[in-house]
Amino acid sequence: MIHTPVPDTPFAPPLITGTDDRVALDVLFRSLVDVCRRHQPELEAVLRGQADIAGLTPELTARALQVQGIWFQLIAIAEQNTAMRRRRHVERNAGRDRLKNSFSAVLARAAAQGVPPETVHGVLSSLRVRPTLTAHPTEAKRVTVLEKFRRIYLILKELEMPRWTERERHALMDDLRDQVELVWMTGELHLEKPTVDREVAWGLHFFDETLFEMLPETLGSLEEAFAASYPGARFEVPAFFQFGSWIGGDRDGNPFVTAEVTRRTLRRNALASLRRYHDGITALARTLSISARSLPVPEAFAAALAEQLARQPDGEAIARRNPGEPYRQFLTCLSRRLAATVAGLEGERGDGSEGPQAAGYADADELIGDLRALEDGLSEAHCASLARNMVRPVRRMVEIFRFSTVRLDIRENTTRTTRALQALWQRQHGEGAGEPPDVDSPAWMTWLEAELARPLDGLPDLDGLPEEARETLATFRLVAEMRGSLDREAFGAFVLSMTHSVPDILGVYLLAKTAGVFLDAAGVEVCPLPIVPLFETIDDLRAAPAIMRALLKVPVVRRSARQQGGVQEVMIGYSDSNKDGGFVASNWELAKAQGKLTQVGEQAGLSIAFFHGRGGSVSRGGAPTARAIAAQPAGSIRGRFRTTEQGEVVSFKYANRGTAAYQMELLASAVLDHVLDGAAPRSGAAQAAGAEFDDALEAFSGASRAAYARLITHPDLVTYFGAASPLDEIALLNIGSRPARRFGARSLADLRAIPWVFAWSQNRHGITGWYGVGSGLKSLLDVRGEGGRALLRRMFEHSPLFRLIVDEVEKTLLTVDLGIARDFAGLCPDEGARETIFAMIEAEYRLTCAMVLEVSGAAGLAERFPLYRGRLAARLPVLNQVSREQVDLLRRFRAEADEDRRETLKSALLLSINCVAAGFGATG
């Protein structure tokens, strides 16, 4: 049972205090029980743990699974609320610098170690942190449900306040019950596959609810921490933290993301930020009713006001309407110009009036300049506090989000870009020239280099090209158009999936040039759009240093990187490398690639910045933020850090303001800490230990990968996996606009990493987070004996990467249930495949458990993580029950021929998948 049953006694709504979540859980549980009694009283016993799901009708089973899924979400809300109370408790009683991984803690440590303020200032000035939201299909919650869960979270916060009377507290409880009831009646399952436009709305939801407001506050917190650690050394932290997005720009394997969809996405992103600025400036205009009679107007501001009024068709009327109120007049002008900018994007007037309308803003920089003029005017008039506390947050918001909200990445794979290039080659050479050269041939490379060196004689006509090539080039043309007309930072980068060679990357440069993206910089061509190769598989990661070494010798690439700040960005993939080589090999090859690529950049006189393609689950790079960043190779984070935030991770981190602020500070402070720590030279002893550890990790990785390869290359694996997991049924959840496979094939190689991880977590095997680890450790001990055992213990204590691997594997093993896994295995009709594959998994699981405990020295799995064990223990009884029910539902669903009964079973089955996903929290 996941919650102690509550007695049916009169309930006085309590004050939620302390750092224990039991009171909040009790409040939420009572609300859910009450809703259950009203709508499905026969399920109350299931909710209370007094009955199980087995034996219920398919309709009642679906309802029971829904209520359990809701309960998992409510537990997560209570845990987030408790975590915030714990952090406030620490800050209140011990000081902010006692909060681990806070700005205050990092900067206090730096000051104590003698790092001068100039060094910190320099690091902060060059810092660039950009989490990037993706719509990868692992988020099962709809926006309307997210809004209701956010309301529940806010009510819990209100119940912490002691100011309410008992009557008011009962009213809050009624509101809480109403929100739970609305979740019950709304349902979390998408009835149809979401469109890309809906995914865009999902992403923008988090900015409207939390990020527009909390990110400027986060930068303010950093400034306060710097001032506290370095008194007298105040400075304004630049807008180094921004958000990227793939939503509406990720074309890789998604036929629904077209150039027109991307255009609509850019417009919606821009409107989201512009409307927020308009609201903020309008509110300031109402507030700053400062009379010129009581406060002399500085000369510079008076001139700026005169200029703004002159821009307005009715400037004299604005002045007459607010006589003697210069700051309100100024803000009214800004508000009018923003309304005109919004109207231009919407294609209509912003104020509904007739007659002349003010010209809108050309770009975000112009608005930033006007807000700075307002700040300066107030400061010069001895109202620095008003400038700092009221105007500056709006200006910082514009600096961060500009006229784009996010920096939208375009992502495409080499198959599509190569076909577009081949179409251009074919048209250039004519039908009689035959087929284009092989993409790996010297002739193809020669053609690419010649075309990049040749001056562009106007934009080519796209008519006559194949539809796919026209669409690819139209997307690049959109980049050129929108960077000029919307915002120079509307786009983040072009990410090239499935990068295998230098010609793959140069081909993208050529497409960008052909579409007019290139700029003339001092008489030479440069590409202002970063072209970012994505290295995903083990082989690609190993080839990456040689590819980048050759690429950075190409003149246009070097020029473009210098124009972009002397940085060449490289994306590395955690998902496909894990699917390709297993958990240990993935982590080790990623670390090696970063170290070697960093050296390549140094040799080329440029910096290599890494974009980490992580998912939510451990198998796809998900790990505690600070520890994951600390485990990156020394020197590989030089102030620039990008990472993907995918699926359910986005709502977990950014749905609530307090949690969002904490997560952003955690990420930024971890990057800052890594950069400051990397500036210190390593001792000779540390270098020697590092070499010894690297040698052991190489051996560990190789043996682990060999064991993993024996499993995934086994001829029976595909048969087993498809039957003994809900792989095909996951696609019915409608939680993403993309297909599960890039090109529609049925091979394991073409299966995306997300459903690969998702399905293995649903069937409770979880192999993607641990398989091969036991064999790898045993092999190392077999070869090195007691010396190897001592080495592993030293690595466990002193190697951040090895410790991270062991810790995350140990926690993942706790989620595996061999009994339930065997039930899923029973769905495989091929007895030989079933027994062979399951025997391999069972043997490796037992070996891995033993080896991990041998290294950590713990008596039991995850005993070192009491909070994690507690959270999981609160969920496992119901999770196990739901998993067993899922086995039965899969069996019945697959065997059912009657369409009506099959549809009823499908609903229950999908709710079981959703429930398990909610219980574990990170599925893909």
HUQUIVEN-V718452 format. One record per pair of residues at least 4 apart in sequence whose ideal C-beta (glycine too) atoms are under 6 Angstrom apart, sorted by the first residue. I is the first residue (numbers start at 1). J is the second residue. D is the distance in whole Angstrom. If there is no record, write none. Layout:
I_J_D, I_J_D
This chain:
1_49_3, 1_877_6, 2_874_5, 2_875_6, 2_877_6, 2_878_5, 3_29_5, 5_48_5, 6_30_6, 13_169_4, 13_170_6, 13_173_5, 14_23_5, 15_162_6, 16_23_5, 16_24_5, 16_159_5, 16_160_5, 19_85_6, 19_86_4, 19_89_5, 21_25_6, 21_78_5, 21_79_6, 21_82_4, 24_78_4, 24_81_6, 24_156_6, 25_29_6, 25_78_5, 28_74_4, 28_78_6, 31_176_5, 31_177_5, 31_180_5, 32_180_6, 34_177_6, 35_180_5, 35_181_5, 35_184_5, 36_40_6, 36_43_6, 36_44_5, 36_47_6, 37_41_5, 37_44_6, 40_63_5, 43_64_5, 43_67_6, 45_50_4, 45_51_4, 46_51_5, 46_64_5, 47_67_6, 52_881_6, 53_61_6, 53_64_5, 53_885_5, 56_60_4, 56_61_5, 58_904_5, 58_905_5, 58_908_5, 61_908_5, 62_907_5, 62_908_4, 62_911_5, 65_911_4, 65_912_5, 65_915_5, 66_911_5, 68_878_5, 68_915_5, 69_914_6, 69_915_4, 69_918_5, 70_183_6, 72_918_4, 72_919_5, 73_149_6, 73_918_6, 77_152_6, 77_153_5, 80_659_5, 81_156_5, 84_658_5, 88_92_6, 90_94_5, 90_98_6, 90_99_6, 91_96_5, 91_99_6, 94_98_4, 96_102_6, 96_104_4, 97_104_4, 97_105_5, 97_108_4, 99_105_6, 101_626_5, 101_666_5, 101_669_5, 103_221_6, 103_222_5, 103_225_4, 103_669_5, 104_108_6, 104_225_4, 106_669_5, 106_672_6, 106_673_5, 107_225_5, 107_226_6, 107_229_4, 108_229_5, 110_115_4, 110_676_5, 111_229_4, 115_119_5, 117_121_6, 117_230_4, 117_233_4, 121_235_6, 123_675_5, 124_237_6, 126_639_4, 127_240_4, 127_639_5, 128_240_6, 128_640_4, 129_241_5, 129_641_5, 129_668_5, 129_671_5, 130_242_5, 130_244_5, 130_642_5, 131_643_6, 131_645_5, 132_244_3, 132_644_5, 133_203_5, 133_245_5, 133_645_5, 133_650_6, 134_246_4, 134_644_5, 134_646_5, 135_199_4, 135_247_5, 136_646_4, 136_647_5, 136_754_6, 137_735_5, 137_736_2, 138_647_3, 138_648_6, 138_923_5, 138_924_4, 139_647_4, 139_648_5, 140_188_6, 140_735_5, 140_914_5, 140_917_6, 141_145_5, 141_146_5, 141_188_6, 143_202_5, 143_205_5, 145_186_6, 145_188_5, 146_651_6, 148_179_5, 148_182_5, 148_183_5, 150_655_6, 151_179_5, 152_179_5, 153_656_5, 155_172_6, 155_175_6, 155_176_5, 158_172_6, 159_172_6, 164_168_4, 164_169_5, 182_186_6, 189_910_6, 190_194_6, 190_734_4, 193_734_4, 194_198_4, 194_199_6, 194_737_6, 196_248_6, 196_256_5, 196_257_6, 196_261_5, 196_737_5, 199_247_5, 199_737_6, 200_247_5, 200_248_5, 200_265_5, 200_268_6, 203_245_6, 203_247_4, 204_272_5, 206_210_6, 206_211_6, 206_654_4, 207_211_4, 207_212_5, 207_405_6, 210_214_5, 210_654_6, 210_657_5, 210_660_4, 211_215_5, 212_276_5, 214_657_5, 214_660_5, 214_661_5, 215_400_6, 216_393_5, 216_396_4, 216_397_5, 218_661_6, 218_664_5, 218_665_6, 219_237_5, 222_237_5, 223_237_5, 226_230_6, 227_234_5, 239_399_4, 239_400_5, 241_668_6, 242_400_6, 243_406_5, 244_406_6, 244_407_5, 244_409_6, 244_492_5, 245_406_4, 245_408_5, 246_250_4, 246_409_5, 246_411_6, 248_262_6, 248_265_3, 249_262_6, 249_408_5, 249_409_5, 249_410_5, 250_411_5, 251_257_5, 251_412_5, 252_411_5, 252_412_6, 252_413_5, 252_497_5, 253_738_6, 253_742_4, 254_738_4, 256_737_5, 257_261_5, 259_474_4, 259_475_5, 259_478_5, 262_478_6, 263_478_6, 266_482_5, 266_490_6, 267_345_5, 269_404_5, 269_405_4, 269_406_6, 270_274_6, 270_345_6, 270_403_5, 270_404_6, 270_486_6, 271_275_6, 271_345_6, 272_405_5, 273_401_5, 273_405_4, 274_341_6, 274_342_5, 277_338_6, 277_398_6, 278_338_4, 280_394_4, 281_331_6, 281_334_5, 281_335_5, 282_335_5, 284_288_6, 284_331_5, 285_328_5, 285_331_4, 285_332_5, 285_335_6, 288_327_4, 288_328_6, 289_325_6, 289_328_6, 290_295_5, 290_327_5, 291_324_5, 292_297_5, 292_324_5, 292_326_6, 295_381_5, 297_301_6, 297_302_5, 297_326_5, 298_377_5, 298_380_4, 298_381_6, 301_377_3, 304_373_4, 305_326_5, 305_330_5, 308_330_6, 308_333_4, 309_315_4, 309_319_6, 310_315_6, 312_333_6, 312_358_5, 313_356_4, 318_329_6, 318_332_5, 319_329_6, 322_328_5, 322_329_5, 334_370_6, 336_358_5, 337_358_5, 337_360_6, 337_361_6, 339_350_3, 339_351_5, 340_350_6, 340_357_6, 340_358_5, 340_360_4, 341_360_3, 341_361_5, 342_350_5, 343_348_6, 343_349_5, 343_350_4, 344_360_5, 361_366_5, 361_367_5, 362_366_5, 364_398_6, 364_402_4, 364_403_5, 364_487_6, 367_398_5, 368_398_5, 368_399_6, 371_395_4, 374_391_5, 375_387_4, 375_391_5, 378_383_4, 378_386_5, 378_387_4, 379_384_5, 379_387_5, 384_388_6, 385_389_6, 386_390_5, 387_391_5, 388_392_5, 401_405_5, 402_487_5, 402_489_5, 403_487_4, 404_487_5, 404_490_4, 407_489_6, 407_492_3, 408_491_6, 409_492_5, 409_493_5, 409_495_5, 410_494_5, 411_495_4, 412_416_5, 412_417_6, 413_497_4, 413_498_5, 414_418_6, 414_498_5, 414_504_5, 416_472_6, 417_507_6, 417_508_6, 418_439_6, 420_469_4, 420_472_4, 421_507_5, 422_436_5, 423_465_5, 423_466_5, 423_469_4, 425_436_4, 429_433_4, 437_441_5, 437_443_4, 437_444_4, 439_444_5, 439_503_6, 444_503_6, 445_503_5, 448_503_6, 448_506_5, 448_510_6, 451_510_5, 452_510_6, 452_556_5, 459_516_5, 462_470_5, 462_473_6, 465_469_4, 465_470_5, 473_515_5, 476_511_5, 476_512_5, 476_515_3, 476_517_6, 477_515_5, 478_482_6, 479_491_6, 479_517_5, 479_529_6, 480_516_4, 480_517_5, 481_485_6, 482_486_5, 482_490_5, 483_488_5, 486_490_5, 493_530_4, 493_532_5, 494_529_6, 494_531_5, 495_532_5, 495_534_6, 495_571_6, 496_508_6, 496_533_5, 496_534_6, 497_534_5, 499_504_5, 499_533_4, 499_534_6, 499_535_6, 500_504_6, 502_547_6, 502_550_5, 502_551_5, 503_507_6, 505_533_5, 505_551_6, 508_531_5, 509_527_6, 509_531_6, 512_517_4, 512_527_5, 513_518_5, 517_529_6, 518_525_5, 518_527_6, 519_526_6, 519_528_5, 521_526_5, 521_563_6, 526_559_5, 526_560_5, 526_563_4, 527_560_4, 530_564_6, 530_569_5, 532_569_5, 532_571_5, 534_571_4, 535_540_4, 535_541_5, 535_544_4, 535_572_6, 536_540_6, 536_573_4, 536_576_4, 537_576_6, 537_580_5, 538_577_6, 538_580_5, 538_581_4, 538_589_5, 541_589_5, 541_593_4, 543_547_6, 544_548_6, 544_593_5, 545_596_4, 545_597_6, 545_600_5, 548_597_6, 548_600_5, 549_600_5, 551_557_6, 552_604_4, 561_568_5, 561_606_5, 562_566_6, 566_606_6, 567_607_5, 567_609_5, 568_606_5, 568_608_6, 569_609_5, 569_611_6, 570_597_6, 570_608_6, 570_610_6, 571_611_4, 571_613_6, 572_590_6, 573_577_6, 573_613_4, 574_613_6, 574_614_5, 574_620_5, 574_621_3, 575_615_6, 575_620_4, 575_753_3, 576_580_6, 576_753_5, 577_586_4, 578_583_6, 578_586_4, 578_619_5, 579_753_5, 579_756_5, 581_585_3, 581_586_6, 581_705_5, 582_704_6, 582_705_6, 582_708_3, 582_772_4, 583_769_6, 584_701_5, 584_704_4, 584_773_6, 584_776_6, 585_589_6, 585_701_5, 585_705_4, 587_805_6, 588_697_5, 588_701_4, 591_633_5, 591_801_6, 593_597_6, 594_610_6, 594_633_5, 594_636_4, 595_633_4, 597_608_5, 598_608_6, 598_635_6, 598_636_5, 601_606_5, 601_607_5, 601_608_4, 607_638_5, 609_640_4, 611_642_4, 612_643_4, 613_644_5, 614_621_3, 614_643_6, 614_644_6, 615_620_3, 615_621_6, 615_622_6, 615_646_5, 615_924_6, 616_622_5, 616_646_6, 616_647_6, 616_648_6, 616_649_4, 616_922_4, 617_622_5, 617_757_5, 617_922_5, 618_622_5, 618_769_5, 618_808_5, 618_812_5, 619_757_5, 619_768_4, 619_769_5, 620_757_6, 622_922_5, 623_628_4, 623_808_6, 625_666_5, 625_667_6, 625_670_6, 626_670_4, 627_804_6, 629_670_4, 629_674_5, 630_800_5, 631_800_4, 631_801_4, 631_804_5, 632_636_5, 632_637_6, 634_678_5, 635_678_5, 637_641_5, 637_674_5, 637_675_6, 639_675_5, 641_671_5, 645_649_5, 645_650_5, 647_924_6, 650_654_6, 651_655_5, 653_663_4, 654_660_5, 665_669_6, 673_677_6, 682_686_4, 682_687_5, 693_795_5, 693_799_5, 696_791_6, 697_701_6, 699_780_6, 700_776_5, 700_780_5, 703_775_6, 703_776_4, 703_779_4, 704_772_4, 704_773_6, 704_776_3, 707_772_4, 707_775_4, 708_771_5, 708_772_4, 709_713_5, 711_840_6, 712_717_6, 716_720_6, 716_833_4, 716_836_6, 716_837_6, 717_721_6, 718_748_5, 719_830_6, 719_833_5, 720_724_5, 720_828_5, 720_833_5, 720_837_4, 721_725_6, 722_727_6, 723_827_5, 723_828_4, 724_763_6, 724_824_5, 724_825_5, 724_827_5, 724_828_5, 725_759_4, 725_763_4, 726_730_6, 726_762_5, 726_913_6, 727_759_4, 730_755_6, 730_758_6, 731_740_5, 733_910_6, 740_752_6, 740_755_5, 741_750_5, 741_751_6, 742_750_6, 743_750_6, 745_750_4, 751_756_6, 754_758_6, 754_924_4, 755_759_6, 757_768_5, 757_924_5, 758_923_5, 758_924_4, 760_765_5, 760_766_6, 760_767_5, 760_768_5, 761_766_6, 761_923_6, 762_916_6, 763_824_4, 764_817_5, 764_820_4, 764_821_5, 764_883_6, 765_821_5, 765_841_6, 766_812_6, 766_815_6, 766_816_5, 767_771_4, 769_812_4, 770_809_5, 770_812_5, 770_813_6, 770_848_5, 771_844_6, 772_776_6, 773_809_5, 773_848_5, 774_844_6, 774_847_3, 774_848_3, 774_851_5, 777_851_4, 778_851_6, 780_784_6, 780_788_5, 781_788_5, 781_789_6, 784_788_3, 792_855_5, 794_798_6, 795_799_4, 795_802_4, 796_803_6, 796_855_5, 806_855_6, 809_852_6, 810_852_5, 810_861_6, 810_862_5, 811_862_5, 811_868_6, 813_849_6, 813_861_5, 814_861_5, 814_862_5, 818_842_6, 820_883_5, 823_887_5, 824_887_6, 825_834_5, 825_838_4, 827_890_6, 828_833_6, 828_834_4, 833_837_6, 835_839_6, 844_848_6, 853_858_6, 858_863_5, 858_864_5, 862_868_6, 862_869_5, 865_869_6, 869_873_6, 872_876_6, 875_879_5, 875_919_5, 876_880_6, 879_919_4, 882_912_5, 882_915_5, 882_916_6, 885_912_6, 886_912_4, 889_893_6, 889_908_6, 889_909_4, 889_912_6, 892_896_6, 892_905_6, 893_905_4, 893_909_5, 896_901_5, 896_902_4, 896_905_6, 905_909_6, 917_923_4
